[in-house]
Amino acid sequence: MKPSRLMLLTAVAVIVPMAPALSAGAAADDATRPQLAIEDPGFENGGTGWTFGPGTGVGTGNSHGGARFLYLDAGAGKSAELTVVAPRKGSYDLSAWIGSAGTGGTYTVRRNGETVETITLPERRSYARYTVSGVELKGGNRLEIAFGSGSAWVNVDDLMISPAAPADPKVTSSDPEVVEMFAWAKKKANSWVQLPGTVGPINVDEYQTGGTGTAQYGPSYWAGYANRSAYYSRDMTHQLVGAHILGLDTENRTMLRSYASSATAEHKYFPVWALNFDAKTYLSIDYKSPDNFVREVPAVFELIEKAGQAYLWTGDRRYVDDPVLWDFYRHATEEFIDLHNSAKPNGDVEVAEGTGNGIFAGAASYNEQDGDGLAEAGDGIAAQYQAYLALATLARGKGDTALARTYDKRAADLKAYYNDEWSGTGSGADMVRAYSTSNTPVTGWGKENSVFVPMKQILDPGPRNDAYLDYIQEQELGPEGSPNIESTTYLPDMFFKNNRNDTAWTWMKKIYEQRELQHINSSQGPNGDYPEVSFTLVSQTVEGLMGIAPDAANHRVTTQSRLPAGMKWLQTADVPIGKNTITVRHDGATKSTLTNNARKDAYSWEARFPGVHKKITVDGVPQHVRTKTVGGVTYTYATPTVRAGKTAVVQVTD
């Protein structure tokens, strides 16, 4: 039987669709006003509101989520359409999962009868996600969504409406590939954002395709598998900076706070692993009871690290004043470590541990294939180090300088212990990357518990760090490299933070090139439809290639060109910092330009250039040459103040 039409369904479905069942629910900013909605986005109710032409309808047997899908039989001229009247003004991204056995099918969005965009579908039998972005509507406008037939069957499922991205950073460059990559990543990432007020299913997974009920979704975005109705801590922490760059600060704060709220004494201060899009309900596939739920040590500390990064990017005082968040930071770096520190003695420092009994009992590492039997792992101790540094930053933001000094010292002590004792004396394959529950050191390739060590910069710069980077590159390019694109997305971050710019850029290109390959989880679709891919390519362009590091609360920003060989210049425009935006351009590694797009706030700009240079100028005026060493690298730098609406240019010469 063909996937195109196994059965025409007319009965009302009892299974909830995988995609959000959008209703006229309240928007987050105005609970009294109706929101744009698709009545039957997963076709579980037989396609309520749709107009079906000949050779089209609703069937079963090849759905993406739930039980039903829209089909169009082969041959030209067949179409199915939906018209929705916009209840108010807004800008939206409209996505749909589509599979097609041939070419020539179409996905069209019209406004008041005029075409906004038509996507011509390629031949791809498995479902992939297609998005029409930035559809501007006014109250009373007719939004028309239409699917047309092609040379073979077309199947459609799980439509979704996202609010258009609040921020719109733009990339231009001498290298067209980075421009194309950023534009794709920006569009794809925002297509995963939930429209607040949406009423959709909860507890959807591969075993419960209809979920267990519905709830009103909060500000959030997909972070994890697209066949589950939830966001995951590991994923969202890695997506957070990319989300900020797209203006998704409300979503970041809501999601972080939901994890903080879940890290209760009953849970021994572990946050839950995944929450449904209502930002309240724990995802049932990963949560069975207070002592039987998925939890992994690195996630606890990454949530603190990312809260610190969110504060630096936004300057939002809620990150330091919200008691729910603050209690989480303190419990995670105090009671949590005390409660999970018994298998391996660590002298004067404490290291949080897993049980060695699998993810539902508390794993030491993100590497779930290697996690059983481990008490301590490189990604756990490295994430703990960064959490200490983040809490010091947050404490300074709160005005508690004494607490900041305490956590700076804890970070320094933990780093010294890691380098002097915990990691052993070997390098490369011989460096210790974990300890078993019997206190036995573990060496060799550990994937995440290897990669996170130089990525989190707990390993001192120098020969051992260089050797470990070489070893990781060798392993990732060999047969033991991760087949999961999620793990690969960490590699550009790791190499950029260690100033291996050419290697980092090579991995960014490889990830982008693999976006059309089928994900290792077949129900996920192609690699490019794993949300982490697009979000991280956004952040790796801005944080990685551009080297932008903000301190929004203090109106400071640091930049460092990390352009690879062959990329002559790169500019990122309208990057949000605090309530303002900046535009930064690097010409090679010797000239940087910053424009402050604010209306009233000045920024102190630290423009860094690797190496010791003989001359440095600001707007053509020679300056006293200053140098500093950061992370084992010596930089020449200048610190001009860039007033609102002004541009400054810093250049070094030898």
Helices and strands as residue ranges (DSSP letters): E 26-27, E 30-34, E 50-52, E 56-60, E 68-72, E 79-85, E 90-100, E 106-111, E 114-120, E 124-137, E 142-148, E 154-163, E 170-173, H 176-190, E 199-202, E 213-216, E 230-232, H 233-245, H 249-262, E 274-276, E 287-289, E 292-293, H 297-314, H 318-321, H 323-333, H 335-339, E 374-377, H 378-398, H 401-417, I 418-422, G 428-430, E 434-436, E 441-442, H 448-455, H 463-477, H 485-488, H 490-497, H 501-513, G 522-524, G 527-529, H 531-539, I 540-545, E 549-551, G 552-554, E 556-560, E 569-577, E 580-587, E 591-596, E 603-610, E 615-618, E 621-622, E 626-630, E 633-638, E 641-642, E 647-653
